[in-house]
Amino acid sequence: MTEKEKMLSGMIYNCSDPELASLRLKAHRLSKEFNACDEDDTERIAPIIAQLVPGGSGVILTAPVFFDYGIFTNFGSGCYANANFTVLDCAPVKIGSNVFFGPNCSLLTPVHPMLSDERRMRRSADGTIYDLEYARPITIGNDCWIAGCVTICGGVTIGEGCVIGAGSVVTRDIPSGVFAAGNPCRPIRKITEADKIITE
């Protein structure tokens, strides 16, 4: 089993593996290229996004962004992420359609050991420095609004149609159709027709 296969299946893996290092370097370079573009330079932006996060249709990102791998993040259609969007996609990140992210949102799949002696940097036989880590996937359902400065931790699923309040830290699953907020984030109430702002 390769280190990439271990990583994506939630096993402890060596992040200094050459294949993983090469994939990260490509994503970091693409993130940097995207961040250097003027926001109206669609001719340059479109092919960068297509390489960085392949598969999403109509994804709009506002610079700056940072993706650890990019290729392990899957967007549905019609998604938008405001500035300072960070995705550490060491495990699969699945984002539904019509999901909006406010500024300064982070999706963090890596998990590091609790014990300090297991968390310390190590040196492999070839002299490469690495640490022990594993990762847990993140899933966000369709039609969610993730407000500004939200952190979503690995292993979390957010159901469809949720609103996550600004500044929340999401450490556990959130059911569909609720407004949730806080640190740790928790459901506050159901979203209902009483929340409608467009009147006919």
Secondary structure, DSSP 4 states (H G I P E B T S, - for coil): --HHHHHHTT--EETT-HHHHHHHHHHHHHHHHHHTS-TT-HHHHHHHHHHHSTT-SS-EE-S-EEESSSTTEEE-SS-EE-SSEEEE-SS-EEE-TT-EE-TT-EEE-EE--SSHHHHS-EE-TTS-EE-EEEE--EEE-TT-EE-TT-EEETT-EE-TT-EE-TT-EE-S-B-TTEEEEETTEEEEEE--GGG-----
